[in-house]
């Protein structure tokens, strides 16, 4: 899909997330109470997420985020 300025974007299924695994909307806003680790939902935006190393890294990022609150 082409948008203004000649930039192209690929529409992929899934949910965009931030570094703390919180879903973000098209404006970059996120809900501080919601986290998502389900690969089928985030895989379109982040195709390299899978396996046990992903689970370990994701849980560490989420715990770090929760400890900030």
mmCIF file as Biopython writes it, N, C-alpha, C and O atoms, coordinates in Angstrom:
data_model
#
loop_
_atom_site.group_PDB
_atom_site.id
_atom_site.type_symbol
_atom_site.label_atom_id
_atom_site.label_alt_id
_atom_site.label_comp_id
_atom_site.label_asym_id
_atom_site.label_entity_id
_atom_site.label_seq_id
_atom_site.pdbx_PDB_ins_code
_atom_site.Cartn_x
_atom_site.Cartn_y
_atom_site.Cartn_z
_atom_site.occupancy
_atom_site.B_iso_or_equiv
_atom_site.auth_seq_id
_atom_site.auth_asym_id
_atom_site.pdbx_PDB_model_num
ATOM 1   N N  . UNK A ? 1  ? 0.842  -1.163  0.000  1.0 0.0 1  A 1 
ATOM 2   C CA . UNK A ? 1  ? 0.000  0.000   0.000  1.0 0.0 1  A 1 
ATOM 3   C C  . UNK A ? 1  ? 0.894  1.235   0.000  1.0 0.0 1  A 1 
ATOM 4   O O  . UNK A ? 1  ? 1.830  1.315   0.796  1.0 0.0 1  A 1 
ATOM 5   N N  . UNK A ? 2  ? 0.630  2.175   -0.856 1.0 0.0 2  A 1 
ATOM 6   C CA . UNK A ? 2  ? 1.408  3.411   -0.912 1.0 0.0 2  A 1 
ATOM 7   C C  . UNK A ? 2  ? 0.654  4.510   -0.175 1.0 0.0 2  A 1 
ATOM 8   O O  . UNK A ? 2  ? -0.558 4.660   -0.326 1.0 0.0 2  A 1 
ATOM 9   N N  . UNK A ? 3  ? 1.387  5.269   0.619  1.0 0.0 3  A 1 
ATOM 10  C CA . UNK A ? 3  ? 0.794  6.440   1.266  1.0 0.0 3  A 1 
ATOM 11  C C  . UNK A ? 3  ? 1.576  7.663   0.824  1.0 0.0 3  A 1 
ATOM 12  O O  . UNK A ? 3  ? 2.549  7.548   0.078  1.0 0.0 3  A 1 
ATOM 13  N N  . UNK A ? 4  ? 1.161  8.815   1.275  1.0 0.0 4  A 1 
ATOM 14  C CA . UNK A ? 4  ? 1.772  10.064  0.812  1.0 0.0 4  A 1 
ATOM 15  C C  . UNK A ? 4  ? 3.293  10.054  0.946  1.0 0.0 4  A 1 
ATOM 16  O O  . UNK A ? 4  ? 3.848  9.425   1.847  1.0 0.0 4  A 1 
ATOM 17  N N  . UNK A ? 5  ? 3.938  10.747  0.051  1.0 0.0 5  A 1 
ATOM 18  C CA . UNK A ? 5  ? 5.395  10.839  0.091  1.0 0.0 5  A 1 
ATOM 19  C C  . UNK A ? 5  ? 6.089  9.696   -0.620 1.0 0.0 5  A 1 
ATOM 20  O O  . UNK A ? 5  ? 7.314  9.588   -0.558 1.0 0.0 5  A 1 
ATOM 21  N N  . UNK A ? 6  ? 5.332  8.833   -1.299 1.0 0.0 6  A 1 
ATOM 22  C CA . UNK A ? 6  ? 5.945  7.728   -2.009 1.0 0.0 6  A 1 
ATOM 23  C C  . UNK A ? 6  ? 6.421  6.592   -1.120 1.0 0.0 6  A 1 
ATOM 24  O O  . UNK A ? 6  ? 7.143  5.714   -1.591 1.0 0.0 6  A 1 
ATOM 25  N N  . UNK A ? 7  ? 6.039  6.580   0.154  1.0 0.0 7  A 1 
ATOM 26  C CA . UNK A ? 7  ? 6.402  5.488   1.059  1.0 0.0 7  A 1 
ATOM 27  C C  . UNK A ? 7  ? 5.440  4.328   0.883  1.0 0.0 7  A 1 
ATOM 28  O O  . UNK A ? 7  ? 4.251  4.525   0.633  1.0 0.0 7  A 1 
ATOM 29  N N  . UNK A ? 8  ? 5.962  3.125   1.015  1.0 0.0 8  A 1 
ATOM 30  C CA . UNK A ? 8  ? 5.148  1.924   0.900  1.0 0.0 8  A 1 
ATOM 31  C C  . UNK A ? 8  ? 5.119  1.193   2.233  1.0 0.0 8  A 1 
ATOM 32  O O  . UNK A ? 8  ? 6.119  1.136   2.948  1.0 0.0 8  A 1 
ATOM 33  N N  . UNK A ? 9  ? 3.977  0.643   2.550  1.0 0.0 9  A 1 
ATOM 34  C CA . UNK A ? 9  ? 3.813  -0.130  3.768  1.0 0.0 9  A 1 
ATOM 35  C C  . UNK A ? 9  ? 3.109  -1.430  3.444  1.0 0.0 9  A 1 
ATOM 36  O O  . UNK A ? 9  ? 2.199  -1.462  2.615  1.0 0.0 9  A 1 
ATOM 37  N N  . UNK A ? 10 ? 3.523  -2.486  4.086  1.0 0.0 10 A 1 
ATOM 38  C CA . UNK A ? 10 ? 2.911  -3.791  3.912  1.0 0.0 10 A 1 
ATOM 39  C C  . UNK A ? 10 ? 1.921  -4.010  5.046  1.0 0.0 10 A 1 
ATOM 40  O O  . UNK A ? 10 ? 2.269  -3.883  6.220  1.0 0.0 10 A 1 
ATOM 41  N N  . UNK A ? 11 ? 0.700  -4.335  4.691  1.0 0.0 11 A 1 
ATOM 42  C CA . UNK A ? 11 ? -0.294 -4.660  5.715  1.0 0.0 11 A 1 
ATOM 43  C C  . UNK A ? 11 ? -0.133 -6.120  6.090  1.0 0.0 11 A 1 
ATOM 44  O O  . UNK A ? 11 ? -0.220 -7.006  5.239  1.0 0.0 11 A 1 
ATOM 45  N N  . UNK A ? 12 ? 0.102  -6.360  7.355  1.0 0.0 12 A 1 
ATOM 46  C CA . UNK A ? 12 ? 0.253  -7.723  7.844  1.0 0.0 12 A 1 
ATOM 47  C C  . UNK A ? 12 ? -0.747 -7.948  8.969  1.0 0.0 12 A 1 
ATOM 48  O O  . UNK A ? 12 ? -1.086 -7.016  9.698  1.0 0.0 12 A 1 
ATOM 49  N N  . UNK A ? 13 ? -1.217 -9.179  9.110  1.0 0.0 13 A 1 
ATOM 50  C CA . UNK A ? 13 ? -2.133 -9.448  10.210 1.0 0.0 13 A 1 
ATOM 51  C C  . UNK A ? 13 ? -1.368 -9.450  11.524 1.0 0.0 13 A 1 
ATOM 52  O O  . UNK A ? 13 ? -0.170 -9.729  11.554 1.0 0.0 13 A 1 
ATOM 53  N N  . UNK A ? 14 ? -2.042 -9.149  12.570 1.0 0.0 14 A 1 
ATOM 54  C CA . UNK A ? 14 ? -1.408 -9.204  13.872 1.0 0.0 14 A 1 
ATOM 55  C C  . UNK A ? 14 ? -1.536 -7.895  14.625 1.0 0.0 14 A 1 
ATOM 56  O O  . UNK A ? 14 ? -2.207 -6.958  14.190 1.0 0.0 14 A 1 
ATOM 57  N N  . UNK A ? 15 ? -0.876 -7.863  15.758 1.0 0.0 15 A 1 
ATOM 58  C CA . UNK A ? 15 ? -0.948 -6.731  16.668 1.0 0.0 15 A 1 
ATOM 59  C C  . UNK A ? 15 ? 0.446  -6.140  16.805 1.0 0.0 15 A 1 
ATOM 60  O O  . UNK A ? 15 ? 1.411  -6.870  17.032 1.0 0.0 15 A 1 
ATOM 61  N N  . UNK A ? 16 ? 0.559  -4.826  16.669 1.0 0.0 16 A 1 
ATOM 62  C CA . UNK A ? 16 ? 1.842  -4.158  16.911 1.0 0.0 16 A 1 
ATOM 63  C C  . UNK A ? 16 ? 2.056  -4.065  18.418 1.0 0.0 16 A 1 
ATOM 64  O O  . UNK A ? 16 ? 1.118  -3.791  19.167 1.0 0.0 16 A 1 
ATOM 65  N N  . UNK A ? 17 ? 3.287  -4.292  18.859 1.0 0.0 17 A 1 
ATOM 66  C CA . UNK A ? 17 ? 3.604  -4.234  20.281 1.0 0.0 17 A 1 
ATOM 67  C C  . UNK A ? 17 ? 4.808  -3.327  20.497 1.0 0.0 17 A 1 
ATOM 68  O O  . UNK A ? 17 ? 5.589  -3.075  19.580 1.0 0.0 17 A 1 
ATOM 69  N N  . UNK A ? 18 ? 4.941  -2.844  21.728 1.0 0.0 18 A 1 
ATOM 70  C CA . UNK A ? 18 ? 6.134  -2.084  22.081 1.0 0.0 18 A 1 
ATOM 71  C C  . UNK A ? 18 ? 7.171  -3.033  22.679 1.0 0.0 18 A 1 
ATOM 72  O O  . UNK A ? 18 ? 6.961  -4.246  22.682 1.0 0.0 18 A 1 
ATOM 73  N N  . UNK A ? 19 ? 8.273  -2.507  23.178 1.0 0.0 19 A 1 
ATOM 74  C CA . UNK A ? 19 ? 9.336  -3.350  23.717 1.0 0.0 19 A 1 
ATOM 75  C C  . UNK A ? 19 ? 8.939  -4.091  24.986 1.0 0.0 19 A 1 
ATOM 76  O O  . UNK A ? 19 ? 9.623  -5.027  25.401 1.0 0.0 19 A 1 
ATOM 77  N N  . UNK A ? 20 ? 7.840  -3.676  25.602 1.0 0.0 20 A 1 
ATOM 78  C CA . UNK A ? 20 ? 7.344  -4.352  26.814 1.0 0.0 20 A 1 
ATOM 79  C C  . UNK A ? 20 ? 6.192  -5.298  26.508 1.0 0.0 20 A 1 
ATOM 80  O O  . UNK A ? 20 ? 5.519  -5.765  27.426 1.0 0.0 20 A 1 
ATOM 81  N N  . UNK A ? 21 ? 5.956  -5.587  25.238 1.0 0.0 21 A 1 
ATOM 82  C CA . UNK A ? 21 ? 4.908  -6.512  24.786 1.0 0.0 21 A 1 
ATOM 83  C C  . UNK A ? 21 ? 3.505  -6.004  25.086 1.0 0.0 21 A 1 
ATOM 84  O O  . UNK A ? 21 ? 2.594  -6.788  25.350 1.0 0.0 21 A 1 
ATOM 85  N N  . UNK A ? 22 ? 3.339  -4.685  25.042 1.0 0.0 22 A 1 
ATOM 86  C CA . UNK A ? 22 ? 2.029  -4.076  25.192 1.0 0.0 22 A 1 
ATOM 87  C C  . UNK A ? 22 ? 1.536  -3.680  23.804 1.0 0.0 22 A 1 
ATOM 88  O O  . UNK A ? 22 ? 2.280  -3.061  23.043 1.0 0.0 22 A 1 
ATOM 89  N N  . UNK A ? 23 ? 0.291  -4.027  23.459 1.0 0.0 23 A 1 
ATOM 90  C CA . UNK A ? 23 ? -0.227 -3.651  22.147 1.0 0.0 23 A 1 
ATOM 91  C C  . UNK A ? 23 ? -0.281 -2.131  22.005 1.0 0.0 23 A 1 
ATOM 92  O O  . UNK A ? 23 ? -0.642 -1.419  22.943 1.0 0.0 23 A 1 
ATOM 93  N N  . UNK A ? 24 ? 0.083  -1.648  20.824 1.0 0.0 24 A 1 
ATOM 94  C CA . UNK A ? 24 ? 0.043  -0.207  20.561 1.0 0.0 24 A 1 
ATOM 95  C C  . UNK A ? 24 ? -0.898 0.071   19.387 1.0 0.0 24 A 1 
ATOM 96  O O  . UNK A ? 24 ? -1.037 -0.745  18.476 1.0 0.0 24 A 1 
ATOM 97  N N  . UNK A ? 25 ? -1.531 1.224   19.429 1.0 0.0 25 A 1 
ATOM 98  C CA . UNK A ? 25 ? -2.418 1.597   18.326 1.0 0.0 25 A 1 
ATOM 99  C C  . UNK A ? 25 ? -1.625 2.363   17.269 1.0 0.0 25 A 1 
ATOM 100 O O  . UNK A ? 25 ? -0.406 2.495   17.378 1.0 0.0 25 A 1 
ATOM 101 N N  . UNK A ? 26 ? -2.312 2.863   16.252 1.0 0.0 26 A 1 
ATOM 102 C CA . UNK A ? 26 ? -1.618 3.522   15.145 1.0 0.0 26 A 1 
ATOM 103 C C  . UNK A ? 26 ? -0.951 4.826   15.565 1.0 0.0 26 A 1 
ATOM 104 O O  . UNK A ? 26 ? -0.136 5.365   14.816 1.0 0.0 26 A 1 
ATOM 105 N N  . UNK A ? 27 ? -1.279 5.342   16.741 1.0 0.0 27 A 1 
ATOM 106 C CA . UNK A ? 27 ? -0.658 6.560   17.244 1.0 0.0 27 A 1 
ATOM 107 C C  . UNK A ? 27 ? 0.492  6.261   18.208 1.0 0.0 27 A 1 
ATOM 108 O O  . UNK A ? 27 ? 1.164  7.179   18.680 1.0 0.0 27 A 1 
ATOM 109 N N  . UNK A ? 28 ? 0.716  4.987   18.497 1.0 0.0 28 A 1 
ATOM 110 C CA . UNK A ? 28 ? 1.776  4.594   19.416 1.0 0.0 28 A 1 
ATOM 111 C C  . UNK A ? 28 ? 1.335  4.543   20.870 1.0 0.0 28 A 1 
ATOM 112 O O  . UNK A ? 28 ? 2.156  4.308   21.756 1.0 0.0 28 A 1 
ATOM 113 N N  . UNK A ? 29 ? 0.048  4.762   21.128 1.0 0.0 29 A 1 
ATOM 114 C CA . UNK A ? 29 ? -0.479 4.707   22.491 1.0 0.0 29 A 1 
ATOM 115 C C  . UNK A ? 29 ? -0.653 3.246   22.901 1.0 0.0 29 A 1 
ATOM 116 O O  . UNK A ? 29 ? -0.983 2.395   22.076 1.0 0.0 29 A 1 
ATOM 117 N N  . UNK A ? 30 ? -0.430 2.970   24.170 1.0 0.0 30 A 1 
ATOM 118 C CA . UNK A ? 30 ? -0.566 1.608   24.677 1.0 0.0 30 A 1 
ATOM 119 C C  . UNK A ? 30 ? -1.310 1.605   25.997 1.0 0.0 30 A 1 
ATOM 120 O O  . UNK A ? 30 ? -1.394 2.622   26.686 1.0 0.0 30 A 1 
ATOM 121 N N  . UNK A ? 31 ? -1.852 0.436   26.340 1.0 0.0 31 A 1 
ATOM 122 C CA . UNK A ? 31 ? -2.559 0.243   27.600 1.0 0.0 31 A 1 
ATOM 123 C C  . UNK A ? 31 ? -1.570 -0.333  28.594 1.0 0.0 31 A 1 
ATOM 124 O O  . UNK A ? 31 ? -1.008 -1.401  28.351 1.0 0.0 31 A 1 
ATOM 125 N N  . UNK A ? 32 ? -1.344 0.348   29.707 1.0 0.0 32 A 1 
ATOM 126 C CA . UNK A ? 32 ? -0.357 -0.093  30.695 1.0 0.0 32 A 1 
ATOM 127 C C  . UNK A ? 32 ? -0.746 -1.386  31.403 1.0 0.0 32 A 1 
ATOM 128 O O  . UNK A ? 32 ? 0.093  -1.990  32.071 1.0 0.0 32 A 1 
ATOM 129 N N  . UNK A ? 33 ? -1.997 -1.825  31.273 1.0 0.0 33 A 1 
ATOM 130 C CA . UNK A ? 33 ? -2.464 -3.021  31.972 1.0 0.0 33 A 1 
ATOM 131 C C  . UNK A ? 33 ? -2.500 -4.264  31.100 1.0 0.0 33 A 1 
ATOM 132 O O  . UNK A ? 33 ? -2.812 -5.350  31.587 1.0 0.0 33 A 1 
ATOM 133 N N  . UNK A ? 34 ? -2.186 -4.122  29.818 1.0 0.0 34 A 1 
ATOM 134 C CA . UNK A ? 34 ? -2.347 -5.228  28.894 1.0 0.0 34 A 1 
ATOM 135 C C  . UNK A ? 34 ? -1.015 -5.625  28.277 1.0 0.0 34 A 1 
ATOM 136 O O  . UNK A ? 34 ? -0.268 -4.771  27.799 1.0 0.0 34 A 1 
ATOM 137 N N  . UNK A ? 35 ? -0.719 -6.916  28.286 1.0 0.0 35 A 1 
ATOM 138 C CA . UNK A ? 35 ? 0.487  -7.469  27.675 1.0 0.0 35 A 1 
ATOM 139 C C  . UNK A ? 35 ? 0.067  -8.618  26.773 1.0 0.0 35 A 1 
ATOM 140 O O  . UNK A ? 35 ? -0.912 -9.308  27.060 1.0 0.0 35 A 1 
ATOM 141 N N  . UNK A ? 36 ? 0.793  -8.828  25.692 1.0 0.0 36 A 1 
ATOM 142 C CA . UNK A ? 36 ? 0.460  -9.930  24.799 1.0 0.0 36 A 1 
ATOM 143 C C  . UNK A ? 36 ? 1.734  -10.656 24.392 1.0 0.0 36 A 1 
ATOM 144 O O  . UNK A ? 36 ? 2.701  -10.049 23.931 1.0 0.0 36 A 1 
ATOM 145 N N  . UNK A ? 37 ? 1.706  -11.981 24.577 1.0 0.0 37 A 1 
ATOM 146 C CA . UNK A ? 37 ? 2.839  -12.827 24.204 1.0 0.0 37 A 1 
ATOM 147 C C  . UNK A ? 37 ? 2.428  -13.880 23.180 1.0 0.0 37 A 1 
ATOM 148 O O  . UNK A ? 37 ? 3.260  -14.691 22.774 1.0 0.0 37 A 1 
ATOM 149 N N  . UNK A ? 38 ? 1.185  -13.888 22.758 1.0 0.0 38 A 1 
ATOM 150 C CA . UNK A ? 38 ? 0.678  -14.915 21.858 1.0 0.0 38 A 1 
ATOM 151 C C  . UNK A ? 38 ? 1.266  -14.719 20.461 1.0 0.0 38 A 1 
ATOM 152 O O  . UNK A ? 38 ? 0.892  -13.785 19.752 1.0 0.0 38 A 1 
ATOM 153 N N  . UNK A ? 39 ? 2.174  -15.591 20.075 1.0 0.0 39 A 1 
ATOM 154 C CA . UNK A ? 39 ? 2.876  -15.481 18.799 1.0 0.0 39 A 1 
ATOM 155 C C  . UNK A ? 39 ? 1.930  -15.386 17.605 1.0 0.0 39 A 1 
ATOM 156 O O  . UNK A ? 39 ? 2.220  -14.620 16.685 1.0 0.0 39 A 1 
ATOM 157 N N  . UNK A ? 40 ? 0.814  -16.119 17.563 1.0 0.0 40 A 1 
ATOM 158 C CA . UNK A ? 40 ? -0.066 -15.981 16.401 1.0 0.0 40 A 1 
ATOM 159 C C  . UNK A ? 40 ? -0.599 -14.556 16.208 1.0 0.0 40 A 1 
ATOM 160 O O  . UNK A ? 40 ? -0.933 -14.176 15.086 1.0 0.0 40 A 1 
ATOM 161 N N  . UNK A ? 41 ? -0.682 -13.776 17.267 1.0 0.0 41 A 1 
ATOM 162 C CA . UNK A ? 41 ? -1.208 -12.419 17.168 1.0 0.0 41 A 1 
ATOM 163 C C  . UNK A ? 41 ? -0.129 -11.378 16.880 1.0 0.0 41 A 1 
ATOM 164 O O  . UNK A ? 41 ? -0.409 -10.352 16.261 1.0 0.0 41 A 1 
ATOM 165 N N  . UNK A ? 42 ? 1.100  -11.633 17.324 1.0 0.0 42 A 1 
ATOM 166 C CA . UNK A ? 42 ? 2.162  -10.651 17.100 1.0 0.0 42 A 1 
ATOM 167 C C  . UNK A ? 42 ? 3.120  -11.068 15.997 1.0 0.0 42 A 1 
ATOM 168 O O  . UNK A ? 42 ? 3.981  -10.279 15.606 1.0 0.0 42 A 1 
ATOM 169 N N  . UNK A ? 43 ? 2.996  -12.269 15.493 1.0 0.0 43 A 1 
ATOM 170 C CA . UNK A ? 43 ? 3.923  -12.798 14.503 1.0 0.0 43 A 1 
ATOM 171 C C  . UNK A ? 43 ? 3.978  -12.043 13.199 1.0 0.0 43 A 1 
ATOM 172 O O  . UNK A ? 43 ? 5.034  -12.002 12.567 1.0 0.0 43 A 1 
ATOM 173 N N  . UNK A ? 44 ? 2.869  -11.435 12.763 1.0 0.0 44 A 1 
ATOM 174 C CA . UNK A ? 44 ? 2.881  -10.691 11.517 1.0 0.0 44 A 1 
ATOM 175 C C  . UNK A ? 44 ? 3.814  -9.499  11.565 1.0 0.0 44 A 1 
ATOM 176 O O  . UNK A ? 44 ? 4.489  -9.192  10.582 1.0 0.0 44 A 1 
ATOM 177 N N  . UNK A ? 45 ? 3.853  -8.831  12.697 1.0 0.0 45 A 1 
ATOM 178 C CA . UNK A ? 45 ? 4.712  -7.672  12.862 1.0 0.0 45 A 1 
ATOM 179 C C  . UNK A ? 45 ? 6.114  -8.073  13.313 1.0 0.0 45 A 1 
ATOM 180 O O  . UNK A ? 45 ? 7.078  -7.347  13.067 1.0 0.0 45 A 1 
ATOM 181 N N  . UNK A ? 46 ? 6.230  -9.203  13.960 1.0 0.0 46 A 1 
ATOM 182 C CA . UNK A ? 46 ? 7.491  -9.634  14.558 1.0 0.0 46 A 1 
ATOM 183 C C  . UNK A ? 46 ? 7.738  -11.103 14.212 1.0 0.0 46 A 1 
ATOM 184 O O  . UNK A ? 46 ? 7.603  -11.961 15.084 1.0 0.0 46 A 1 
ATOM 185 N N  . UNK A ? 47 ? 8.093  -11.410 12.978 1.0 0.0 47 A 1 
ATOM 186 C CA . UNK A ? 47 ? 8.166  -12.817 12.547 1.0 0.0 47 A 1 
ATOM 187 C C  . UNK A ? 47 ? 9.254  -13.648 13.221 1.0 0.0 47 A 1 
ATOM 188 O O  . UNK A ? 47 ? 9.234  -14.875 13.121 1.0 0.0 47 A 1 
ATOM 189 N N  . UNK A ? 48 ? 10.187 -13.021 13.893 1.0 0.0 48 A 1 
ATOM 190 C CA . UNK A ? 48 ? 11.270 -13.763 14.528 1.0 0.0 48 A 1 
ATOM 191 C C  . UNK A ? 48 ? 10.931 -14.231 15.938 1.0 0.0 48 A 1 
ATOM 192 O O  . UNK A ? 48 ? 11.775 -14.841 16.594 1.0 0.0 48 A 1 
ATOM 193 N N  . UNK A ? 49 ? 9.726  -13.964 16.419 1.0 0.0 49 A 1 
ATOM 194 C CA . UNK A ? 49 ? 9.349  -14.356 17.770 1.0 0.0 49 A 1 
ATOM 195 C C  . UNK A ? 49 ? 8.819  -15.785 17.791 1.0 0.0 49 A 1 
ATOM 196 O O  . UNK A ? 49 ? 7.748  -16.059 17.249 1.0 0.0 49 A 1 
ATOM 197 N N  . UNK A ? 50 ? 9.547  -16.675 18.399 1.0 0.0 50 A 1 
ATOM 198 C CA . UNK A ? 50 ? 9.076  -18.040 18.604 1.0 0.0 50 A 1 
ATOM 199 C C  . UNK A ? 50 ? 10.088 -18.789 19.441 1.0 0.0 50 A 1 
ATOM 200 O O  . UNK A ? 50 ? 11.231 -18.354 19.582 1.0 0.0 50 A 1 
ATOM 201 N N  . UNK A ? 51 ? 9.680  -19.897 19.989 1.0 0.0 51 A 1 
ATOM 202 C CA . UNK A ? 51 ? 10.574 -20.770 20.723 1.0 0.0 51 A 1 
ATOM 203 C C  . UNK A ? 51 ? 10.767 -20.378 22.177 1.0 0.0 51 A 1 
ATOM 204 O O  . UNK A ? 51 ? 10.216 -19.390 22.662 1.0 0.0 51 A 1 
ATOM 205 N N  . UNK A ? 52 ? 11.568 -21.185 22.852 1.0 0.0 52 A 1 
ATOM 206 C CA . UNK A ? 52 ? 11.794 -20.974 24.280 1.0 0.0 52 A 1 
ATOM 207 C C  . UNK A ? 52 ? 12.576 -19.698 24.569 1.0 0.0 52 A 1 
ATOM 208 O O  . UNK A ? 52 ? 12.328 -19.045 25.582 1.0 0.0 52 A 1 
ATOM 209 N N  . UNK A ? 53 ? 13.532 -19.325 23.685 1.0 0.0 53 A 1 
ATOM 210 C CA . UNK A ? 53 ? 14.278 -18.086 23.950 1.0 0.0 53 A 1 
ATOM 211 C C  . UNK A ? 53 ? 13.332 -16.889 23.893 1.0 0.0 53 A 1 
ATOM 212 O O  . UNK A ? 53 ? 13.484 -15.937 24.657 1.0 0.0 53 A 1 
ATOM 213 N N  . UNK A ? 54 ? 12.347 -16.939 22.977 1.0 0.0 54 A 1 
ATOM 214 C CA . UNK A ? 54 ? 11.361 -15.864 22.917 1.0 0.0 54 A 1 
ATOM 215 C C  . UNK A ? 54 ? 10.586 -15.789 24.222 1.0 0.0 54 A 1 
ATOM 216 O O  . UNK A ? 54 ? 10.405 -14.702 24.771 1.0 0.0 54 A 1 
ATOM 217 N N  . UNK A ? 55 ? 10.127 -16.929 24.726 1.0 0.0 55 A 1 
ATOM 218 C CA . UNK A ? 55 ? 9.342  -16.952 25.964 1.0 0.0 55 A 1 
ATOM 219 C C  . UNK A ? 55 ? 10.132 -16.362 27.126 1.0 0.0 55 A 1 
ATOM 220 O O  . UNK A ? 55 ? 9.599  -15.596 27.929 1.0 0.0 55 A 1 
ATOM 221 N N  . UNK A ? 56 ? 11.400 -16.726 27.205 1.0 0.0 56 A 1 
ATOM 222 C CA . UNK A ? 56 ? 12.248 -16.214 28.283 1.0 0.0 56 A 1 
ATOM 223 C C  . UNK A ? 56 ? 12.462 -14.706 28.149 1.0 0.0 56 A 1 
ATOM 224 O O  . UNK A ? 56 ? 12.317 -13.968 29.123 1.0 0.0 56 A 1 
ATOM 225 N N  . UNK A ? 57 ? 12.807 -14.248 26.944 1.0 0.0 57 A 1 
ATOM 226 C CA . UNK A ? 57 ? 13.059 -12.823 26.725 1.0 0.0 57 A 1 
ATOM 227 C C  . UNK A ? 57 ? 11.786 -11.997 26.932 1.0 0.0 57 A 1 
ATOM 228 O O  . UNK A ? 57 ? 11.829 -10.922 27.530 1.0 0.0 57 A 1 
ATOM 229 N N  . UNK A ? 58 ? 10.659 -12.505 26.434 1.0 0.0 58 A 1 
ATOM 230 C CA . UNK A ? 58 ? 9.395  -11.779 26.577 1.0 0.0 58 A 1 
ATOM 231 C C  . UNK A ? 58 ? 8.990  -11.672 28.043 1.0 0.0 58 A 1 
ATOM 232 O O  . UNK A ? 58 ? 8.579  -10.605 28.498 1.0 0.0 58 A 1 
ATOM 233 N N  . UNK A ? 59 ? 9.105  -12.759 28.774 1.0 0.0 59 A 1 
ATOM 234 C CA . UNK A ? 59 ? 8.711  -12.715 30.182 1.0 0.0 59 A 1 
ATOM 235 C C  . UNK A ? 59 ? 9.620  -11.787 30.977 1.0 0.0 59 A 1 
ATOM 236 O O  . UNK A ? 59 ? 9.150  -11.105 31.888 1.0 0.0 59 A 1 
ATOM 237 N N  . UNK A ? 60 ? 10.906 -11.744 30.655 1.0 0.0 60 A 1 
ATOM 238 C CA . UNK A ? 60 ? 11.818 -10.814 31.343 1.0 0.0 60 A 1 
ATOM 239 C C  . UNK A ? 60 ? 11.434 -9.367  31.058 1.0 0.0 60 A 1 
ATOM 240 O O  . UNK A ? 60 ? 11.445 -8.534  31.963 1.0 0.0 60 A 1 
ATOM 241 N N  . UNK A ? 61 ? 11.096 -9.061  29.804 1.0 0.0 61 A 1 
ATOM 242 C CA . UNK A ? 61 ? 10.700 -7.696  29.442 1.0 0.0 61 A 1 
ATOM 243 C C  . UNK A ? 61 ? 9.413  -7.297  30.149 1.0 0.0 61 A 1 
ATOM 244 O O  . UNK A ? 61 ? 9.282  -6.161  30.605 1.0 0.0 61 A 1 
ATOM 245 N N  . UNK A ? 62 ? 8.465  -8.219  30.242 1.0 0.0 62 A 1 
ATOM 246 C CA . UNK A ? 62 ? 7.195  -7.926  30.903 1.0 0.0 62 A 1 
ATOM 247 C C  . UNK A ? 62 ? 7.398  -7.725  32.399 1.0 0.0 62 A 1 
ATOM 248 O O  . UNK A ? 62 ? 6.840  -6.794  32.979 1.0 0.0 62 A 1 
ATOM 249 N N  . UNK A ? 63 ? 8.180  -8.578  33.019 1.0 0.0 63 A 1 
ATOM 250 C CA . UNK A ? 63 ? 8.449  -8.440  34.463 1.0 0.0 63 A 1 
ATOM 251 C C  . UNK A ? 63 ? 9.149  -7.126  34.744 1.0 0.0 63 A 1 
ATOM 252 O O  . UNK A ? 63 ? 8.823  -6.449  35.719 1.0 0.0 63 A 1 
ATOM 253 N N  . UNK A ? 64 ? 10.109 -6.752  33.904 1.0 0.0 64 A 1 
ATOM 254 C CA . UNK A ? 64 ? 10.806 -5.469  34.069 1.0 0.0 64 A 1 
ATOM 255 C C  . UNK A ? 64 ? 9.818  -4.316  33.977 1.0 0.0 64 A 1 
ATOM 256 O O  . UNK A ? 64 ? 9.889  -3.373  34.764 1.0 0.0 64 A 1 
ATOM 257 N N  . UNK A ? 65 ? 8.901  -4.384  33.025 1.0 0.0 65 A 1 
ATOM 258 C CA . UNK A ? 65 ? 7.889  -3.358  32.852 1.0 0.0 65 A 1 
ATOM 259 C C  . UNK A ? 65 ? 6.943  -3.300  34.063 1.0 0.0 65 A 1 
ATOM 260 O O  . UNK A ? 65 ? 6.588  -2.215  34.524 1.0 0.0 65 A 1 
ATOM 261 N N  . UNK A ? 66 ? 6.544  -4.454  34.567 1.0 0.0 66 A 1 
ATOM 262 C CA . UNK A ? 66 ? 5.649  -4.500  35.725 1.0 0.0 66 A 1 
ATOM 263 C C  . UNK A ? 66 ? 6.320  -3.941  36.982 1.0 0.0 66 A 1 
ATOM 264 O O  . UNK A ? 66 ? 5.661  -3.309  37.808 1.0 0.0 66 A 1 
ATOM 265 N N  . UNK A ? 67 ? 7.605  -4.168  37.126 1.0 0.0 67 A 1 
ATOM 266 C CA . UNK A ? 67 ? 8.322  -3.680  38.296 1.0 0.0 67 A 1 
ATOM 267 C C  . UNK A ? 67 ? 8.478  -2.167  38.290 1.0 0.0 67 A 1 
ATOM 268 O O  . UNK A ? 67 ? 8.697  -1.572  39.346 1.0 0.0 67 A 1 
ATOM 269 N N  . UNK A ? 68 ? 8.371  -1.526  37.120 1.0 0.0 68 A 1 
ATOM 270 C CA . UNK A ? 68 ? 8.444  -0.070  37.041 1.0 0.0 68 A 1 
ATOM 271 C C  . UNK A ? 68 ? 7.175  0.593   37.578 1.0 0.0 68 A 1 
ATOM 272 O O  . UNK A ? 68 ? 7.207  1.724   38.063 1.0 0.0 68 A 1 
ATOM 273 N N  . UNK A ? 69 ? 6.064  -0.129  37.483 1.0 0.0 69 A 1 
ATOM 274 C CA . UNK A ? 69 ? 4.759  0.447   37.866 1.0 0.0 69 A 1 
ATOM 275 C C  . UNK A ? 69 ? 4.618  0.631   39.348 1.0 0.0 69 A 1 
ATOM 276 O O  . UNK A ? 69 ? 3.581  1.102   39.815 1.0 0.0 69 A 1 
#
